[in-house]
Amino acid sequence: MSDPRIDEFYNRVHRIERNRAMGFGHEAAGTLGRSHFVRPKGSPLASLLRKLMVLGVLVIGAKAAMIHAIGADAYDDRVALMMQGEGVDRLGGVLLQADPVSRMVALRAGAFLSETIEKNRTAN
């Protein structure tokens, strides 16, 4: 015969080990335990869309920074030169074409930077 308290003990140990393997831990009421930091997996489509959105924002930001740095006309000339190339150059020209969003971001960034520089000049 087995002792019912020992069986209960081993069942409890088994539950604790199973929960620990799933990422849970001892959590006191009102504290942030391990389960707070273990995020459930979302849908793969949502994850892909988030990554594509971040990539799009980064591409628009990079184009806006280049437009602001070298000017819109020089940027358009360089993209046109890339479009005349072959293979990867042509693909780069297509991807780097200035769109209305990147031009707007470049204008806003330019206005913000000139305003910030003017404030710093008057403050010193």
C-alpha positions in Angstrom: 0.0 0.0 0.0 1.1 3.5 -0.8 0.7 6.4 1.5 -1.9 8.9 0.1 0.2 11.8 1.2 3.1 10.6 -0.8 0.9 10.2 -3.9 -0.4 13.7 -3.4 3.1 15.0 -3.0 4.3 13.4 -6.3 1.2 14.6 -8.1 1.9 18.2 -6.9 5.6 17.9 -8.0 4.4 16.7 -11.4 2.1 19.7 -11.8 4.8 22.1 -10.7 7.3 20.6 -13.2 4.7 20.7 -16.0 3.8 24.3 -15.3 7.5 25.3 -15.1 8.1 23.8 -18.5 5.3 25.9 -19.9 7.0 29.1 -18.6 5.1 29.6 -15.3 6.7 30.0 -12.0 5.9 30.9 -8.4 3.9 34.1 -8.5 2.8 35.9 -5.4 -0.4 37.9 -5.7 0.2 41.5 -6.9 3.7 40.8 -8.4 4.9 40.3 -12.0 5.9 36.7 -12.3 7.3 34.7 -15.3 4.0 34.4 -17.0 3.8 38.1 -17.3 6.9 38.2 -19.5 6.1 35.0 -21.5 3.9 36.3 -24.3 1.5 33.9 -26.1 2.3 33.4 -29.7 0.2 35.4 -32.0 -1.0 34.5 -35.5 1.8 34.2 -38.1 0.0 36.5 -40.4 -0.1 39.3 -37.7 3.6 38.8 -37.0 4.4 39.0 -40.8 2.3 42.2 -41.1 4.0 43.8 -38.2 7.4 43.1 -39.6 6.4 44.4 -43.1 5.0 47.6 -41.5 8.3 48.2 -39.6 10.2 47.5 -42.8 8.0 50.0 -44.7 8.5 52.7 -42.0 12.3 52.2 -42.1 12.4 52.4 -45.9 10.4 55.6 -45.9 12.5 57.0 -43.1 15.7 56.2 -45.0 14.4 57.7 -48.2 13.3 60.8 -46.4 16.7 61.2 -44.7 18.4 60.9 -48.1 16.0 63.4 -49.7 16.6 65.9 -46.9 20.4 65.4 -46.9 21.0 65.8 -50.7 18.0 67.7 -51.8 15.0 66.5 -53.8 16.4 67.3 -57.3 19.7 65.6 -56.7 17.9 62.6 -55.2 15.6 62.3 -58.3 18.7 62.6 -60.6 20.5 59.8 -58.7 17.4 57.6 -58.8 17.0 58.2 -62.5 20.6 57.2 -63.1 20.0 54.0 -61.1 16.9 53.3 -63.3 19.1 53.4 -66.4 21.3 50.6 -65.0 20.6 46.9 -65.3 19.5 44.2 -62.8 19.9 45.2 -59.2 20.5 48.9 -60.0 17.1 49.1 -61.8 15.4 47.3 -58.8 17.1 49.7 -56.4 15.9 52.7 -58.5 12.3 51.3 -58.4 12.4 50.8 -54.7 14.0 54.2 -54.0 11.7 56.3 -56.1 10.6 59.3 -54.1 6.9 58.9 -53.1 4.7 61.6 -51.6 5.0 60.2 -48.1 8.8 60.2 -48.1 8.8 63.7 -49.5 6.4 64.9 -46.9 8.5 63.3 -44.1 11.7 65.0 -45.5 10.0 68.4 -45.6 8.7 68.0 -42.0 12.1 66.8 -40.8 13.7 69.8 -42.5 11.3 72.2 -40.9 11.8 70.6 -37.5 15.6 70.6 -37.8 15.8 74.2 -38.9 13.4 75.3 -36.1 15.5 73.4 -33.5 18.7 74.9 -34.8 17.2 78.4 -34.7 16.1 77.9 -31.1 19.5 76.8 -30.1 21.1 79.8 -31.8 18.8 82.2 -30.0 19.3 80.4 -26.6 23.1 80.8 -26.8 
